[in-house]
């Protein structure tokens, strides 16, 4: 799969980074579920899903060369907007078939 990211480059210029061989689905991150991640019902605690997804996101950013090295080189993160206490968080859920139709 080809994936492209539009980034803010040096001196405020816009650059597009493309990787033609990006694996889809991205499965280059995995971790072991720790015993203290299990809730009283024997399921993984829902709060820890965010940790796993966040770590997977970092792995994907690293695979796109947009990880910590990029942040250090560019002197900014991939996202330019910093959340504050007044920022709203939105969650969009879609089925795989919806995602495939949009691609």
Secondary structure, DSSP 4 states (H G I P E B T S, - for coil): --EEEEEE-GGG-EEEEEETT--SS------PPPGGGB-TTSSB-HHHHHHHHHHHHHHHHHHTT-SHHHHHHHTS-S--PPP-TT---------HHHHHHH-
